[in-house]
Amino acid sequence: MPVTLFSQRDRTDTSPRAHGETQHAFYDRVGGAFWDDVRDLVESWFSRVDQTDQLDLGGRLRSDDDRQFNGAFHELYLHESLLRMGYTLTIHPTLPNSDRHVDFLAEKGQRAFYLEAGSARPSDVATASSARMGQVYEFLNKMDSPNFRFAVKLVQHSKHPLKPGPLRNKVREWIETLNPDDCLLSDSVRLAELPQLSYEDSGWLLELTAMGRPPWQRGDSAVRNVRMTEDDQVWTDEGGIAKTLKAKGRAYGELDAPFVVAVATGSMGVTDGDIAALLYGNGHWDSDGSGGAQLKQRQPNGYWKAGSHSKHRGVSAVLVVPLLRPATIAAQQHTIWEHPDPEIKVDELSLWRRAIYDNGMPTFIDPERTQADWFDLDDDWPTGDPYPPRVR
C-alpha cells in the first residue's frame, strides 16, 4: 500500500492557520480547492521518492515540529527539482573519503554532483520563545472580545513565560475605554493611527493595536481576535547561512564530484547583496556621480573570497532557497551561486537562476523557464481563494 502524507477525509474547515497550529496539522485540516491542489502536489512529489527512503522523509513531513517539516519539505523540493532536470538520484550515497552520508548524489550521463540540504532556521531557544508567544496569541483569541481585534507586535521576548492573567486584565481594562466605531481600519486610517497599548511583564515587551470590528463582524466568535501577519510566520537567523556553510562545507572530506550546498532560510528578507557580501566579502562603495553607487573594493572576509585569494573551493556552489512553502512553489525563483574558482566546477543547473562572479559582483542569468513551467503547474495554481468568505 502506498505511503501517504495526509488523511483521506472530507474537509469543511477553511479557516486560516491558527497560532500554534503546526504546518502539517494545518495542511491536513484546511479545506477548499486551493489546498486540495497543494496537498496533491506534495503527495505527487512524495510518491516519486524511492519507497526505501519514504519512511524517514514521510515521518518528518508528518511531524508536529515545524522545523522537521520545513527541513523535510526542503529535501523533497530538491529531490523533485533534480528529477525534473533529468537526474537520477541516490539518497545518502557512500562517499570516497568519509563514513558520513551526503543527502543526494545526482547523475545524468557523464555528469554527477553531490547535493547537501541545510537549513538556516531558529535555535531551540528562539523556537521555544515563539511557542510561548503562540500560546499568548491563542489566549487572546479565546478572550471574549466581541467589538475588537488586535495586532500584536513582539518588541522583546524573554526566557520566562508571559503570564496570561495580568495581560488579559490589562487588555480588558484598555478596550473598555475605547469605542470600536472610532477604531476602524479604512483607506484613510492606517494601523499605526489606531490606539496602541505597550505591555511589559517578566522581560517581555508587547505592543498591541486595537482594531474595531466592523458592525457585521461584532460578536462573531469565528473571527479570531488576533490578526496574524506575515511577520508572525517568518524568523530570521542573523548569520544562519554562514553557520550552515561552516557546518556543511567540510563535513564530507575530499569528494570526487562537485559539491553543492542548498540552504533554506526562514525569511524573504535575504537579498542578493546580503549573499554577495557573505560569499565575496563586505563591499566598500563610492558614488557613481549620478546618485547611485559603485563597488570600490571588498573586504577579505567572504566565505569564498579573501581579496584575490579563493577559499572553501570544495563547495562548488550554494543554492539559496528563501521561505520555501508548498503553496508558493509556482511563484518562487531561487538562485544558485557558483564558486568563482572551485576545485570541481558544477555544470549548469537550469531550473534555477545562476549567479556568476564578475570582478567582485554577481552577474545573474535567469532560467529560460519559470519554476511553474518546470513543475507543470498552471499560471493560476493553486486554484481559487485560499480562505473563501463564509456564506452568511
DAZI-V863427 format. One record per residue. BURIAL is b if it has 24 or more other ideal C-beta (glycine too) atoms within 12 Angstrom, else e. D_LAST is the distance of its C-alpha to the last C-alpha in Angstrom with 2 decimals. Layout:
<<BURIAL	D_LAST> <BURIAL	D_LAST>>
This chain:
<<e	42.26> <e	40.58> <e	39.19> <e	35.46> <b	33.52> <b	30.05> <e	29.13> <e	28.33> <e	25.06> <e	21.49> <e	19.23> <e	15.51> <e	15.36> <b	14.56> <b	14.95> <b	17.94> <b	21.35> <b	22.00> <b	25.17> <b	27.90> <b	26.28> <b	28.98> <b	28.63> <b	29.41> <e	27.01> <b	24.19> <b	25.18> <b	25.54> <b	22.16> <b	19.65> <b	18.05> <b	17.52> <e	20.12> <b	21.10> <b	22.28> <b	23.75> <b	25.97> <b	27.03> <b	27.92> <b	29.81> <b	31.78> <b	32.83> <b	33.77> <b	35.72> <b	37.64> <b	38.38> <e	39.73> <e	42.35> <b	43.79> <e	46.90> <e	46.25> <e	48.92> <b	46.90> <b	43.41> <e	43.88> <b	44.30> <b	41.78> <b	39.12> <e	39.67> <b	39.06> <b	35.95> <b	34.52> <e	35.77> <e	33.85> <e	35.86> <b	34.26> <b	37.78> <b	38.75> <b	35.69> <b	36.29> <b	39.99> <b	39.51> <b	37.00> <b	39.49> <b	42.17> <b	40.01> <b	39.33> <b	43.07> <b	43.94> <b	41.76> <b	43.00> <b	46.60> <b	46.10> <b	44.56> <b	47.67> <e	49.87> <b	51.17> <e	52.16> <b	51.19> <b	52.96> <b	50.98> <b	53.13> <b	56.41> <e	59.86> <b	61.23> <e	64.87> <e	65.49> <e	62.91> <e	61.86> <e	58.30> <e	55.74> <b	53.79> <b	50.31> <b	51.14> <b	54.15> <b	53.10> <e	55.68> <e	55.94> <e	59.40> <e	61.76> <e	58.96> <b	57.81> <b	56.21> <b	54.79> <b	51.27> <b	50.18> <b	46.60> <b	46.27> <b	43.55> <b	43.61> <b	41.15> <b	40.95> <e	43.61> <e	43.09> <e	43.25> <b	40.53> <e	38.33> <e	38.91> <b	38.02> <b	34.76> <b	33.97> <b	34.73> <b	32.51> <b	29.68> <e	30.22> <b	29.98> <b	26.66> <e	25.32> <b	26.79> <b	25.10> <b	21.73> <e	22.39> <b	23.43> <e	21.67> <b	20.64> <e	17.70> <b	18.75> <b	20.25> <b	20.13> <b	23.47> <b	25.35> <b	28.37> <b	31.58> <b	34.35> <e	37.63> <e	39.93> <b	39.66> <e	42.13> <e	43.48> <e	42.67> <e	39.29> <b	37.20> <e	36.88> <b	33.27> <e	34.35> <e	35.99> <b	33.25> <b	30.60> <e	32.76> <b	33.47> <b	29.87> <b	28.92> <e	31.95> <b	31.07> <b	27.50> <e	28.71> <e	30.77> <b	27.94> <e	25.58> <b	22.17> <e	22.27> <e	25.54> <b	24.27> <b	21.55> <b	22.00> <e	22.41> <e	24.64> <e	27.47> <e	26.95> <e	27.61> <e	27.04> <e	30.78> <e	30.69> <b	28.38> <b	30.00> <e	31.55> <b	33.15> <e	35.95> <b	36.41> <e	39.54> <e	40.46> <e	42.80> <e	43.31> <b	39.64> <e	38.43> <b	34.73> <e	33.21> <b	29.77> <b	27.80> <b	25.32> <b	22.21> <b	20.35> <b	16.61> <e	14.95> <e	14.01> <e	10.20> <b	11.02> <e	13.74> <e	14.01> <e	11.41> <e	13.96> <e	12.23> <b	13.20> <b	16.95> <b	19.43> <b	21.77> <b	21.18> <b	23.21> <e	25.28> <e	27.56> <e	30.46> <e	29.15> <b	29.43> <b	32.92> <b	36.34> <e	39.52> <b	42.93> <e	45.72> <e	48.40> <b	46.43> <b	47.48> <b	51.09> <e	51.03> <b	49.72> <b	52.44> <e	55.07> <e	54.08> <b	53.73> <b	56.33> <e	59.42> <b	58.05> <b	59.59> <e	63.08> <e	64.62> <b	62.66> <e	63.93> <b	61.00> <b	58.68> <b	56.28> <b	52.77> <b	50.54> <b	46.77> <b	45.08> <b	41.34> <b	40.20> <b	37.16> <b	36.76> <b	36.34> <e	38.66> <b	41.86> <e	43.46> <e	46.25> <e	48.51> <b	47.82> <b	48.79> <b	51.82> <b	53.02> <b	52.60> <b	54.48> <b	56.99> <b	57.44> <e	56.19> <b	57.04> <e	59.07> <e	58.06> <e	59.93> <e	58.86> <e	59.30> <e	60.30> <e	57.26> <e	54.66> <e	53.91> <e	55.47> <e	57.72> <b	58.63> <e	62.03> <e	62.32> <b	60.51> <e	61.44> <e	62.93> <e	60.04> <b	57.93> <b	57.19> <b	58.96> <b	61.15> <e	63.70> <e	65.24> <e	67.00> <e	66.93> <b	64.34> <b	62.91> <b	60.92> <b	62.01> <b	60.94> <b	57.26> <b	57.18> <b	53.65> <b	50.52> <b	47.04> <b	44.42> <b	40.84> <b	38.41> <b	35.06> <b	34.84> <b	31.38> <b	30.48> <b	27.49> <b	29.68> <b	32.79> <b	32.64> <e	32.61> <b	35.27> <b	39.01> <b	41.52> <b	45.14> <b	48.29> <b	51.09> <b	54.53> <b	57.53> <b	60.15> <e	63.02> <b	61.90> <e	64.29> <b	62.62> <e	60.41> <b	57.15> <b	56.56> <e	53.75> <b	50.34> <b	48.63> <b	44.97> <b	45.03> <b	46.05> <b	49.65> <b	51.13> <b	54.93> <b	57.28> <e	59.18> <e	61.56> <b	59.28> <b	56.04> <b	53.59> <e	53.43> <e	50.18> <e	50.04> <e	46.64> <b	46.04> <e	46.25> <e	43.00> <e	39.59> <b	38.38> <e	35.61> <e	38.45> <b	40.50> <b	37.74> <e	36.86> <b	33.32> <e	31.66> <e	30.96> <e	27.17> <b	27.42> <b	25.18> <e	22.85> <e	19.41> <e	17.17> <b	18.10> <e	14.77> <e	12.07> <e	8.85> <e	6.22> <e	3.80> <e	0.00>>
